[in-house]
Amino acid sequence: MVEERLPVESANRGWNRASIVFWSRKPYSPRVRRDDLVLPTHLAGFRLLASCLAPAFCLTAFAVWTPLFFVTIFSGLSMSAFVAIMGGAFVAVTCALFVWVSRAAES
């Protein structure tokens, strides 16, 4: 009923175009190969340690900061203890990733 009262629009203009593009779009699926999922065993020493820093930061932020945030709210943990736990967790996760990839490179 409302469509009959509106002026006829071109297929390439207006709301018709946006809805066609939106509903006919195919979902994006990246082409991830098995080679993209392997550990960086070609690195060694300082370069391996440097490549472990970013994932260690992300893991620490996700796995340690989130629960520690709620513990701090409900228990009143001091800021110095919070920083010490976060720093220790970051160092521990970095070392764990370094050892994990180093051992994978040896075998």
MDTraj code that builds the backbone (N, CA, C; nanometers):
import mdtraj as md
import numpy as np

residues = "MET VAL GLU GLU ARG LEU PRO VAL GLU SER ALA ASN ARG GLY TRP ASN ARG ALA SER ILE VAL PHE TRP SER ARG LYS PRO TYR SER PRO ARG VAL ARG ARG ASP ASP LEU VAL LEU PRO THR HIS LEU ALA GLY PHE ARG LEU LEU ALA SER CYS LEU ALA PRO ALA PHE CYS LEU THR ALA PHE ALA VAL TRP THR PRO LEU PHE PHE VAL THR ILE PHE SER GLY LEU SER MET SER ALA PHE VAL ALA ILE MET GLY GLY ALA PHE VAL ALA VAL THR CYS ALA LEU PHE VAL TRP VAL SER ARG ALA ALA GLU SER".split()
xyz = np.array([
    [0.0811, -0.1191, 0.0000],
    [0.0000, 0.0000, 0.0000],
    [0.0858, 0.1261, 0.0000],
    [0.1854, 0.1305, 0.0897],
    [0.2699, 0.2491, 0.0956],
    [0.3553, 0.2581, -0.0295],
    [0.3996, 0.1433, -0.0802],
    [0.4840, 0.1437, -0.1990],
    [0.4110, 0.2008, -0.3207],
    [0.2820, 0.1835, -0.3246],
    [0.2061, 0.2351, -0.4379],
    [0.2013, 0.3871, -0.4366],
    [0.2040, 0.4473, -0.3183],
    [0.1952, 0.5923, -0.3076],
    [0.3301, 0.6601, -0.3299],
    [0.4414, 0.5896, -0.3069],
    [0.5733, 0.6487, -0.3247],
    [0.6086, 0.6533, -0.4726],
    [0.6869, 0.7524, -0.5129],
    [0.7281, 0.7575, -0.6535],
    [0.8207, 0.6398, -0.6852],
    [0.8169, 0.5976, -0.8090],
    [0.8979, 0.4849, -0.8530],
    [1.0441, 0.5284, -0.8565],
    [1.1285, 0.4486, -0.7924],
    [1.2711, 0.4802, -0.7874],
    [1.3481, 0.3877, -0.8801],
    [1.4616, 0.4346, -0.9217],
    [1.5492, 0.3531, -1.0037],
    [1.6051, 0.2382, -0.9204],
    [1.6415, 0.1282, -0.9855],
    [1.6955, 0.0128, -0.9134],
    [1.8327, 0.0416, -0.8548],
    [1.8999, 0.1440, -0.9052],
    [2.0345, 0.1761, -0.8578],
    [2.0369, 0.2882, -0.7551],
    [1.9216, 0.3372, -0.7135],
    [1.9177, 0.4480, -0.6193],
    [1.8220, 0.4167, -0.5052],
    [1.8387, 0.4892, -0.3960],
    [1.7444, 0.4818, -0.2852],
    [1.7582, 0.3581, -0.1994],
    [1.6510, 0.3294, -0.1273],
    [1.6518, 0.2201, -0.0301],
    [1.6579, 0.0836, -0.0966],
    [1.6069, 0.0713, -0.2140],
    [1.6095, -0.0585, -0.2815],
    [1.7523, -0.1058, -0.3035],
    [1.8383, -0.0182, -0.3471],
    [1.9775, -0.0542, -0.3741],
    [2.0476, -0.0996, -0.2457],
    [2.0303, -0.0275, -0.1375],
    [2.0967, -0.0624, -0.0116],
    [2.0484, -0.1969, 0.0406],
    [1.9200, -0.2224, 0.0300],
    [1.8694, -0.3495, 0.0819],
    [1.9144, -0.4669, -0.0043],
    [1.9226, -0.4457, -0.1346],
    [1.9679, -0.5545, -0.2219],
    [2.1126, -0.5885, -0.1913],
    [2.1967, -0.4877, -0.1767],
    [2.3380, -0.5121, -0.1481],
    [2.3532, -0.5768, -0.0113],
    [2.2773, -0.5296, 0.0867],
    [2.2905, -0.5831, 0.2222],
    [2.2487, -0.7297, 0.2292],
    [2.1379, -0.7643, 0.1727],
    [2.0859, -0.9008, 0.1867],
    [2.1460, -1.0000, 0.0887],
    [2.2132, -0.9540, -0.0151],
    [2.2697, -1.0479, -0.1113],
    [2.4201, -1.0667, -0.0947],
    [2.4778, -1.0056, 0.0034],
    [2.6214, -1.0145, 0.0240],
    [2.6605, -1.1503, 0.0809],
    [2.7663, -1.2069, 0.0274],
    [2.8145, -1.3353, 0.0780],
    [2.9043, -1.3102, 0.1987],
    [2.8984, -1.3964, 0.2997],
    [2.9838, -1.3757, 0.4174],
    [3.1311, -1.3954, 0.3825],
    [3.2143, -1.3193, 0.4475],
    [3.3579, -1.3271, 0.4234],
    [3.4152, -1.4484, 0.4961],
    [3.4886, -1.5282, 0.4251],
    [3.5576, -1.6408, 0.4872],
    [3.7027, -1.6374, 0.4407],
    [3.7951, -1.6109, 0.5347],
    [3.9350, -1.5987, 0.4961],
    [3.9920, -1.7331, 0.4522],
    [4.0901, -1.7278, 0.3655],
    [4.1551, -1.8494, 0.3184],
    [4.2730, -1.8794, 0.4097],
    [4.2483, -1.9553, 0.5153],
    [4.3515, -1.9922, 0.6108],
    [4.4006, -2.1313, 0.5761],
    [4.5302, -2.1410, 0.5493],
    [4.5903, -2.2697, 0.5169],
    [4.6516, -2.3300, 0.6422],
    [4.6858, -2.4564, 0.6353],
    [4.7482, -2.5229, 0.7485],
    [4.8844, -2.4611, 0.7802],
    [4.9541, -2.4117, 0.6785],
    [5.0837, -2.3482, 0.7004],
    [5.0720, -2.2189, 0.7800],
    [4.9559, -2.1562, 0.7790],
    [4.9349, -2.0335, 0.8547],
    [4.9171, -2.0590, 1.0043],
    [4.8908, -2.1824, 1.0431],
    [4.8606, -2.2145, 1.1824],
    [4.9773, -2.2758, 1.2584],
    [5.0923, -2.2906, 1.1972],
    [5.2061, -2.3536, 1.2642],
    [5.2789, -2.2532, 1.3531],
    [5.3505, -2.3056, 1.4509],
    [5.4290, -2.2208, 1.5394],
    [5.5487, -2.1635, 1.4651],
    [5.5981, -2.0474, 1.5076],
    [5.7135, -1.9873, 1.4390],
    [5.8447, -2.0546, 1.4794],
    [5.8628, -2.1784, 1.4395],
    [5.9814, -2.2541, 1.4792],
    [6.1069, -2.2111, 1.4035],
    [6.0933, -2.1299, 1.3008],
    [6.2096, -2.0821, 1.2267],
    [6.2823, -1.9703, 1.3001],
    [6.2226, -1.9145, 1.4041],
    [6.2853, -1.8081, 1.4817],
    [6.3650, -1.8677, 1.5967],
    [6.4623, -1.7923, 1.6436],
    [6.5416, -1.8370, 1.7581],
    [6.5940, -1.7154, 1.8326],
    [6.6212, -1.7356, 1.9595],
    [6.6831, -1.6311, 2.0407],
    [6.5949, -1.5105, 2.0629],
    [6.6543, -1.3937, 2.0392],
    [6.5858, -1.2686, 2.0683],
    [6.4645, -1.2463, 1.9783],
    [6.4722, -1.2892, 1.8517],
    [6.3581, -1.2714, 1.7613],
    [6.2391, -1.3546, 1.8069],
    [6.2644, -1.4736, 1.8587],
    [6.1561, -1.5561, 1.9111],
    [6.0961, -1.4928, 2.0360],
    [6.1818, -1.4410, 2.1231],
    [6.1325, -1.3740, 2.2434],
    [6.0480, -1.2525, 2.2069],
    [6.0929, -1.1767, 2.1081],
    [6.0169, -1.0587, 2.0647],
    [5.8823, -1.0986, 2.0047],
    [5.8777, -1.2114, 1.9333],
    [5.7506, -1.2540, 1.8751],
    [5.6572, -1.3138, 1.9789],
    [5.7086, -1.3483, 2.0959],
    [5.6238, -1.4004, 2.2039],
    [5.5612, -1.2889, 2.2874],
    [5.6101, -1.1674, 2.2747],
    [5.5608, -1.0578, 2.3583],
    [5.4157, -1.0195, 2.3277],
    [5.3794, -1.0074, 2.2023],
    [5.2430, -0.9662, 2.1667],
    [5.1395, -1.0706, 2.2080],
    [5.1586, -1.2009, 2.1776],
    [5.0601, -1.2977, 2.2249],
    [5.0559, -1.3073, 2.3767],
    [5.1702, -1.2897, 2.4409],
    [5.1719, -1.2936, 2.5868],
    [5.0929, -1.1773, 2.6450],
    [5.1048, -1.0605, 2.5841],
    [5.0279, -0.9445, 2.6297],
    [4.8783, -0.9701, 2.6146],
    [4.8387, -1.0240, 2.4995],
    [4.6966, -1.0514, 2.4753],
    [4.6429, -1.1582, 2.5700],
    [4.7188, -1.2642, 2.5905],
    [4.6748, -1.3695, 2.6829],
    [4.6652, -1.3176, 2.8258],
    [4.7623, -1.2359, 2.8652],
    [4.7582, -1.1799, 3.0003],
    [4.6383, -1.0876, 3.0176],
    [4.6131, -1.0055, 2.9180],
    [4.4992, -0.9139, 2.9267],
    [4.3672, -0.9895, 2.9322],
    [4.3564, -1.0974, 2.8579],
    [4.2302, -1.1714, 2.8539],
    [4.2156, -1.2661, 2.9725],
    [4.3190, -1.3453, 2.9997],
    [4.3060, -1.4532, 3.0976],
    [4.3377, -1.4109, 3.2403],
    [4.4127, -1.3026, 3.2583],
    [4.4499, -1.2620, 3.3944],
    [4.3796, -1.1333, 3.4354],
    [4.3805, -1.0329, 3.3484],
    [4.3235, -0.9045, 3.3869],
    [4.1740, -0.9146, 3.4145],
    [4.1009, -0.9875, 3.3314],
    [3.9554, -0.9948, 3.3469],
    [3.9148, -1.0532, 3.4818],
    [3.9625, -1.1719, 3.5213],
    [3.9240, -1.2208, 3.6535],
    [3.9829, -1.1374, 3.7671],
    [4.1043, -1.0857, 3.7455],
    [4.1664, -1.0042, 3.8506],
    [4.0901, -0.8742, 3.8728],
    [4.0284, -0.8223, 3.7696],
    [3.9465, -0.7019, 3.7820],
    [3.8301, -0.7262, 3.8784],
    [3.7617, -0.8405, 3.8624],
    [3.6501, -0.8712, 3.9513],
    [3.6964, -0.9041, 4.0927],
    [3.8092, -0.9691, 4.1044],
    [3.8653, -0.9961, 4.2378],
    [3.8979, -0.8654, 4.3072],
    [3.9531, -0.7700, 4.2351],
    [3.9870, -0.6399, 4.2920],
    [3.8627, -0.5654, 4.3384],
    [3.7565, -0.5744, 4.2623],
    [3.6326, -0.5048, 4.2997],
    [3.5765, -0.5604, 4.4299],
    [3.5730, -0.6932, 4.4414],
    [3.5071, -0.7543, 4.5565],
    [3.5979, -0.7722, 4.6777],
    [3.7308, -0.7724, 4.6578],
    [3.8179, -0.7957, 4.7731],
    [3.8995, -0.6738, 4.8119],
    [3.9049, -0.5720, 4.7301],
    [3.9802, -0.4519, 4.7634],
    [4.1306, -0.4730, 4.7526],
    [4.1758, -0.5429, 4.6513],
    [4.3176, -0.5675, 4.6280],
    [4.3880, -0.4347, 4.6011],
    [4.5053, -0.4157, 4.6581],
    [4.5775, -0.2890, 4.6395],
    [4.6327, -0.2785, 4.4978],
    [4.6607, -0.1568, 4.4577],
    [4.7106, -0.1341, 4.3229],
    [4.8494, -0.1935, 4.3036],
    [4.9326, -0.1887, 4.4059],
    [5.0663, -0.2461, 4.3923],
    [5.0598, -0.3975, 4.3747],
    [4.9689, -0.4641, 4.4435],
    [4.9515, -0.6083, 4.4259],
    [4.8951, -0.6387, 4.2872],
    [4.8043, -0.5556, 4.2414],
    [4.7466, -0.5728, 4.1083],
    [4.8543, -0.5641, 4.0004],
    [4.9396, -0.4630, 4.0101],
    [5.0462, -0.4438, 3.9119],
    [5.1470, -0.5578, 3.9200],
    [5.1784, -0.6035, 4.0414],
    [5.2733, -0.7138, 4.0581],
    [5.2186, -0.8427, 3.9961],
    [5.0912, -0.8699, 4.0153],
    [5.0303, -0.9907, 3.9588],
    [5.0270, -0.9820, 3.8069],
    [4.9897, -0.8668, 3.7533],
    [4.9849, -0.8509, 3.6081],
    [5.1238, -0.8610, 3.5460],
    [5.2222, -0.7981, 3.6077],
    [5.3590, -0.8053, 3.5566],
    [5.4155, -0.9456, 3.5647],
    [5.3912, -1.0132, 3.6766],
    [5.4383, -1.1507, 3.6917],
    [5.3716, -1.2451, 3.5940],
    [5.2439, -1.2251, 3.5716],
    [5.1719, -1.3097, 3.4766],
    [5.2231, -1.2864, 3.3346],
    [5.2519, -1.1618, 3.3008],
    [5.3040, -1.1309, 3.1682],
    [5.4397, -1.1972, 3.1459],
    [5.5269, -1.1885, 3.2436],
    [5.6590, -1.2513, 3.2320],
    [5.6452, -1.4031, 3.2247],
    [5.5569, -1.4607, 3.3081],
    [5.5386, -1.6061, 3.3090],
    [5.4821, -1.6564, 3.1762],
    [5.3846, -1.5864, 3.1203],
    [5.3252, -1.6288, 2.9936],
    [5.4257, -1.6125, 2.8799],
    [5.5047, -1.5047, 2.8823],
    [5.6075, -1.4861, 2.7800],
    [5.7091, -1.5995, 2.7842],
    [5.7559, -1.6341, 2.9037],
    [5.8524, -1.7442, 2.9184],
    [5.7908, -1.8771, 2.8763],
    [5.6657, -1.9000, 2.9119],
    [5.5995, -2.0254, 2.8752],
    [5.5867, -2.0379, 2.7230],
    [5.5493, -1.9304, 2.6567],
    [5.5402, -1.9337, 2.5109],
    [5.6771, -1.9547, 2.4473],
    [5.7790, -1.8908, 2.5012],
    [5.9141, -1.9057, 2.4494],
    [5.9617, -2.0502, 2.4616],
    [5.9402, -2.1111, 2.5780],
    [5.9815, -2.2502, 2.5995],
    [5.9008, -2.3436, 2.5101],
    [5.7718, -2.3193, 2.4968],
    [5.6860, -2.4046, 2.4149],
    [5.7319, -2.4062, 2.2693],
    [5.7572, -2.2884, 2.2144],
    [5.7989, -2.2824, 2.0739],
    [5.9418, -2.3350, 2.0582],
    [6.0286, -2.3096, 2.1540],
    [6.1653, -2.3607, 2.1469],
    [6.1665, -2.5137, 2.1464],
    [6.0870, -2.5745, 2.2297],
    [6.0807, -2.7213, 2.2332],
    [6.0177, -2.7773, 2.1070],
    [5.9224, -2.7065, 2.0507],
    [5.8612, -2.7526, 1.9257],
    [5.9605, -2.7450, 1.8109],
    [6.0512, -2.6485, 1.8159],
    [6.1523, -2.6343, 1.7107],
    [6.2552, -2.7460, 1.7187],
    [6.2848, -2.7942, 1.8403],
    [6.3844, -2.9004, 1.8580],
    [6.3337, -3.0347, 1.8065],
    [6.2053, -3.0589, 1.8199],
    [6.1536, -3.1902, 1.7793],
    [6.1014, -3.1931, 1.6391],
])
top = md.Topology()
chain = top.add_chain()
for i, resn in enumerate(residues, 1):
    res = top.add_residue(resn, chain, resSeq=i)
    for name in ("N", "CA", "C"):
        top.add_atom(name, md.element.get_by_symbol(name[0]), res)
traj = md.Trajectory(xyz[None], top)
